[in-house]
Amino acid sequence: MIARLAFLSIVRRPARHLLLLLLLAAACALPVFLLQMTAGLYNGLNRAVEPFPILEGAKGSPYQLVINTIFLRDHPIGNIPYAEVDKLRQSGKADLVIPLAFGDNYRGFRIVGTEKEIFDYRPNRTRGPWLSLAEGEAFARPGDAVIGSETAKRAGLAVGSTFKGIHGLVTGAGDEHGGTYRVTGILAPVGGPYDTAVLVDIEDVWRAHRHETGGAVRRGGIVRRSRAKPASAEQAPAAAVSEGKGDVTAILVHPTGYKEAMQLLQAAQRAKGTDTQLIFPAQTLISLYSMAGQSKEFWQLLTGGLIGAAVLITLLAMYWNGLSRLSEFALLRALGAKNTVVIRLLAAEECLLLLAGAGAGWLIGWGGSVLAAQAVSAHAAIVMTTAPEWQTLLPPLAILLLGMLSGLIPAWLVRKKDISSSL
């Protein structure tokens, strides 16, 4: 009965209550949107880095190595000899070593030269392979290519389609001598940058660049000399194994354990006269977070300020709504209604309004973040997560609890007040 009376009371004043609902929804939506976007960004970055516990590449900026290899953006620092791959495999400290070669693209999608073992790679042994095939099969013959789910969608490619690679890493730049490929497989979505990759046998990349004599490599469409030095005497056995192999841009290393990972890092740090670097991408990302710490603190302060503003708006709106009902409270009291009945009726009205406003605000904020995340994923290397985060429940909960309190204040004030002046 109380709920029905509360609903009828709300419907009887559609304009005022609609304005109140819009105000509550806007106050709730802004902090929800910001919280969801921030969490989605950090989760997307961490998920992209997870399959890359260790990276080895040419000396230079570790950030550039991470951005190029993991996020498929920017230009490679340079190349290193394939002998480094064999050296890591023979060290006994890694259970999987995968070479990666960059330098070509197809309509802006990076062509990644690698080896077939990448399709069996499990960064987390409790889960399935990182790159699994949704359609077709892995590359087995020269010219075969396995494309990411987003590559297939955006480029309109299917199993059996053919395309020509372009030298360089800039869309529309370079020449069509990056090799002709046939799609043999399409990857299942991984929720990361490699959804936009084109994976081919590394031999195809070497073959496409074989005309660049003198050990030169292409970097963004410009021919540059490789910065890596020849293998040292200690690396002679690995170099012998690698005879006839080309250079690689980066090496993905999955260590057998934490101790072995630290041993590899220490060995790389002790090595002198080499033009290679070995990094932990997760540490590089943490360092990047630290460099942007002030920005993170700014966003946290902004989010806290928005939640505070939302609560304040709710307090004022619900207090105003309750205050404007004093004459009705007085009339109910004059007709013999008890204070408990008045408070229950007002509480039911406030609850319906707050639930509708906070619920609509949460849906608007979360829905807006999903649309924004899709736009970011379509134009950037980061695939943001869109699953609702628990932090986004804080604004609607604060609005519900404090809104109910502020809305009941007028009813509490009129409890022992002389009602004659309000009739």
N, C-alpha and C positions, 0 to 999 in steps of 0.2 A: 504493500500500500504506500509506504513512504517513498519507495523508488519510483512508483508511478506518478505520485504527486510531484516529485522532484523533476522528472522528465517533462511533465506538462508545464511546470513553471519555467523551464528552460525554453521550451518550444513557444511559449506565450510571448517571449521577448526575443525574436530571432535576430534582429539587427544587433542589439547589444551583445548578445552571447556569441554571435558569429565573429564580431570584432574581437571579443575576448579570446575566442579559440585561435584566431589568426595570430594574435599577439603571443599567446602561449606557444604555438607551433613554431613561430619564428625564433623566439627566445631559446627554444630547445634545439632547433635544427642546426644553428650555427656551431655551438660547441661539439655536437655529435659529428658533424661533417669534418671539423678540424681534427678531432680525436681519431676518427676512422682513417683519414688521409695520412696522418702521421704514422699510425701503427702499420698501415698498409705499405707505406714507403720503406720503413725499416724491415718489415718482414720480407718484402720483395728483394731487398738488397741481400739480406742474410741467406735467403733461399737460393739466390743466384750463385753465391760464393761457396755454398756447402759442398758441391761436387769437386771442388778444387782445393784439397788440403795443402798441396805444395805445388808451386810453379817454378820452373827454371826458364830463363830467357837471357837475352843479351843485356849487358850492363846498361843502366840508365835509370829512369824514374820507375820505382815499383808501382806507383799509381798508374802510369801509362801501360805497364805490363798487365795489370789487373783489368783496366778499362778495355784494352784491346782484346785480351784473351777471353775474359769472362763475359764482359758486356758487349763485345763485338762492336766497339766504337774506337775512334781515333786510329792512328797509324802505328804499326809495329815499330819497336825501337830498332830492331835489326835482326839478323839471323845468327844461328849458332850451328855448328856441325852436328850431323846425325850421330857422330861418335859419342856425344854426350848422352844420347838415349841408351846406347849399348853400355856405357860406363855405369849409368844408374841401374840398369838391369843386372849387371854383373856384380853390383855392390852387395846384393843379398839383403838390402834394407828396404826394398820396395816390392810389394806384391803385384803392382801394376804400373807400368810406365808407358804413357801414350804421347807420341809426338803430334804437334799441331803446326800446320803451315798456312799462313795467310798471304794475301796479295791480290786476290781477284774478287769480283762480285758479279751478281746477276741482278740487275734492277735495284741495286742497293742492298741486296741480301748477301751477306758474307759467304764466300766459298771457303770452306775449311778442309784442308787436306789432313787426313788422319789415317789410322789403321783400323781394321775391322774389329779389333779387340774392344774398341770403345763401346760397342753395343752390348758387351757382357759386363761392363763396369758397374759395380754396385758401391756407391759411396757409403751407404749404410747397409750392412749385411742383413739387417732385419727386413729390408724392403727390396723391391724388384730392381731391375736395371735402371740406371738414370735415363738412358736413351733407349726406349723400346719401340718396336715397329708396330704401327697400327694397321698398315697396309703394305703389301709387297714384301720385298726381301732386301737384305743388306747388299752393298756393292760387292761384286765378285769379279767383274771384268773391266777392262779399261773403258772409261767413259760413263760408268755407272754412277749414280748420285742418289743419296737419300736426303730428303728435304724435311724441314720442320713443318709442324702443323700450320703455323701462321704463314710460312712461305707458300705452302700449297694454296691456302685460302686467298691470300692477297695477290699472288702472281697468277692464279688460275691454272696451276699445274696439277697433273694427276699422274698416277703410275702409267708409264709409257710415253709421257710427254718428253720432248727434247728442247734444249735451250743452249745458247752459247754464252760462255763466261766472258767477262770484260776485265782486262788488266787494270789494276788500280782498285782503290777502295772508295772512290767517289762516284755516285750515281751519274751515269752519262759521260764519265770521263774515261780515258783510255781507249784501247782498241779491242776489237773482238778476236783476240788471239789467246784468250784464257781457256780455250778448250771447248769442245762440244760434248754435252752430257745428255744422258737419258735417265729419267726418273725411274728407279727400280723400287723405291720404298718411301713411305711417308711416316714420320715419327708420331707417336702419341704425344699430346701436349705435356710439357714438363713444367709450365708456369714460370719460364725464365727466358733469358735472351736466346738460348739455342732453339727456341721455337721458330726463330727467323733465320736459322742457319741452313746452309747447303753443304752437306757432308759428302766428300769424295775421297777416293783412295789417294794417299799422299803421292804415289807414283804419278798420278795424273797431273798434280800441281807441278812436280819437277819436270814432267814432260812438256807442259805448257810453257815453262820458263827456260827450257833448255837452250833456246836461241839467244838468251842473254849471257853471253860468254864472259870469261874472265872472272867467274865467281860473283858476278854482279847480281843484285836482287832488286826487285821493284818495290818501291814504297810510295803508296798513294799515286801510282802512275809515273813516278820519277825513278830512273835507274840509279841505284846507289851501290857502292861497294860494301860487301859484308864486313861488319866490324869485328867479327869473331876471328881469333887467331887459330892457326893450325893446332892440332892436338899435340900435346907435349909427349916426351919420351915415355912418361908413365902411362899415357893413354894409347900407346902404340898398338896393343892387342885390340882395343876397341876400335881404333881407327882402321885396323886391317879388316875387322868384321864389317865395318861400315863402308868399305870400298865400293864405289859406284853409287852411293847414296847421295842425295842432295842435302841442302840445309833445312833446318826447321826454325819456326818462329818462336815456339814455346814448347815446353814439355810438362804435361800433367803427371804428377807423381803421387801415388797413393802408398804411403809408408806401411810397413807391416805392423808398426806400433808406435807409441809415443817416443820411446827410447830411440828407436831407429830414425824417427823424424828429426830429433835433436842431433843425432850423430851426423845425419846428412847436412844439417844446417851448420854445425861446427866445422865439418870438413870443407864446406863451401867458403866459410869465413876464413879458414886457415890458408886456403889455396891462394897462391900469388901468381901474378902474370896471366890470369885468365880474363876473358871478356864476357863472363857469364855471371848471373846473379841467381840466387835461390831464395825464394820468399814464401812466407805463409800468408796467403791472401786474406784470411780472416783477421790477422794482425794488422795488415795494411788497411783494411776496412775500419777497424777500431781506431787506428791512427787518424783516418779520415774523419771519423765521427768526432774525435778529440779536437781536430783542427776546426771543425764546424760547431764546437761546443757552445759558443756564444749564441749561434743561431738556434741551436736546440733549446737553450735556456729561454731564448726569446719566445719561441713557439709554445713552450710550457707556460710561461707567464701569460701569453696571449690567451691560451686555452683556459687557464685558471680565471683570467679576467672575464672571459665570455661566460663561463659557468656562473661566476659571481653576478654578472649583469643579468643573466637569465633568471637567477634566483630572486634578485632585487625586483625585476620587472614582474615576476610572478607574485611576489609578496604584495607589491603595490596594487596590481590588478585585482587580486582576489580580495584584498582588504577593501578596495573601492567597491567591488561587487557586493560584498557583505554589508558595507556601510549604507549603500543605496537601498538596502532592503529593511532598514530600521522600521519604517512605517508598517511594513507587512508583519514584522515580528511583533510590533505593538498591537496590531489588529488581532493576531493569533492569540496573544496573551489576553487581550480583552474578551475574546470569545471563550476563554477558559482553557486554552492549550497550556500544558505544562512546559517548563523550560526544557526538559529532556526531549519533548516532541519537537520543539522549535530547533534545537541543536541538531537532532537527528535529521530533520528535513533539510537544514542548511548543509550539513555534512554530506548528505546524499547528492545534493546539487553540485557542491564543490567537487566531490569525487568524480561525478560524471564529466564535468567540464575539464578537470585536470587530466583524467584518463584520456579523453578525446584529444585535448591539446597536446599533451606530452607524447601520446602515441603517434599522432600525425606528425609532430616535430621530429621524432626519431626516424620515422619512415622517410620523411623528406631529406633529413640529414644523411642517412645511410644511402638512400637512393641516389642523392647527388654525388656522394663519394664514389659509388659504383660507376656512374657515368664519367666522372672525372678520371677515375683509374683506367677505364677503357680508352679514354682519349690520350692519357699519358703513355699507356702501353703501345698505342698505335704509332706514336711519334718519338718514343724514347726507348732506351735499352732496358728499363726497369719494368718488370711485370708486377704491379702492385696487387697484394691480396685484397679480396673484397669480402671475405667472410666476416660477419659482425664481431667486433672486439668487445670484451667485457667492459672496458673503460667507457664505451659509449652508453652504457646503462646508467652512469653516474648522473648526467644532466636530467633525464626524466625522473629518476628516483628523487633527486634533490627538489625538483619542481613539485612532485606529488606530495612529499612529506611537508615541506615548508609552505607550500600553497594551501594545504589543508589547515595548517596551523594559523596562517594569516587570515584565512577566510572565516575561521570560527571566532576570531577575536571580537568582531561586532556583536555576535550572538552572546558571547560571555559578558560584554559590557552592558547589554540591555537586560541582563538577568535580574539585577536589583535596581534598575533605573525606573524613575517615574515615567510611565508610558503615556501619560495624558498629552504631553507635548508632541508626541510623535503620531498622534491620531488625527 
